[in-house]
Amino acid sequence: MGTNDSSTNVTPDTLERDFVFDYLIVGAGFSGSVIAERLASCSEKKVLIVDRRNHIGGNAYDHYNEHGILIHKYGPHIFHTNSHEVFEYLSRFTQWRTYEHRVLTSVDGQLLPIPINLDTINKLYGMNLNSFEVEEFFKSLAEPKEYIRTSEDVVVSKVGRDLYEKFFRGYTRKQWGLDPSELDKSVIARVPTRTNRDNRYFTDTYQAIPLHGFTRMFEKMLAHPNIKVMLNTDYREILRAIPYREMVYTGPIDEFFNYRYGILPYRSLDFQHETHDTPVFQSAPVINYPNEHLYTRVTEFKYLTGQEHTKTSIVYEFPKAEGDPYYPVPRSDNNEIYKQYKALADAMLGVYFVGRLATYKYYNMDQCIAQALSVYGKIALKV
């Protein structure tokens, strides 16, 4: 009988595997991309960033359509912040086009500025009030409430029932599928009303659009040689195949834990993109439709991007209950479910839960970036 050659008996199980990546990052939107960039460039870590979609940039993704017009695939994204740190951080990856957003609302057959300002009131009611008089007018309409519990309470206590019905109730019902009286006060945390003619939608210190688009900015952010990007991939497909030390997770927290405590509800959107053979389609970048139409608003992208083109592209937004998760539904019962998931997340070692979906909270872009920078700061203390 021949003897066994022991060298042929080494099984794959006995081979040690090196960690190919220090961090697996799930999601290539703002939260994941910012942390990936910081880990790679500041901490010299090797990072794999994975996304189910076929592009980077999350919901801020923009691209040129078949007519050569730069459009935002998932509705308008306008960057605004009061944070110098956040603005300076993004400025490493893009030049800016200064842009102050303005929105009109279709009410009673007129297009009126929103947030409600002096011009809104004078045009709507056919009056000629000045700044001092409109302040008194708001007070005369307001119905003060001892306890502010719902979104309806927030609006009615500030501007009264008529403006609530005309500007807020219908829009909110379409957006959320619930009456404002059923929604937590945080949905409409405050109603900005202006006694002057300032018709800017935001009043933040920094308001701008990336000069060459959001996607180009993300490409520069993720261009570090320590970062690898894998698209069209669910992270669970590669968990066993690609070793890593720690994970940054920006997906839905209930999905991560296999819906142990039930599904966290979200509102979703359908986007109907159209291109029209005219240089301008509407009289403002965004027009809201609080009442009579199925869609909530129409955006015309050339206002945002400053692009010159003989045609123009627009998008209609139709809210719906099912589909990609966009807006957490802020009701107390949903928050109780989230707290259970958060307790599981807090107990996990080596996984960081970051961003809107992982924390079940609606963040503006600058808030996503600020949170991601903060989480990176905590990780950096450990490495």
Secondary structure, 3 states (H helix, E strand, C coil): CCCCCHHHHCCHHHCCCCCCEEEEEECCCHHHHHHHHHHHHCCCCCEEEECCCCCCCHHHCEEECCCCCEEECCCCCCEEECCHHHHHHHCCCCCEEECCCCEEEEECCEEEEECCCHHHHHHHHCCCCCHHHHHHHHHHHCCCCCCCCEHHHHHHHHHHHHHHHHHHHHHHHHHHCCCHHHCEHHHHCCCCCCCCCCCCCCCCCEEEEECCCHHHHHHHHCCCCCEEEECCCCHHHCCCCCCEEEEEECCCHHHHCCCCCCCCCEEEEEEEEEEECCCCCCCCCEEECCCCCCCCEEEEHHHHHCCCCCCEEEEEEEEECCCCCCEECCCHHHHHHHHHHHHHHHHCCCEEECCHHHHCCCCCHHHHHHHHHHHHHHHHHHC
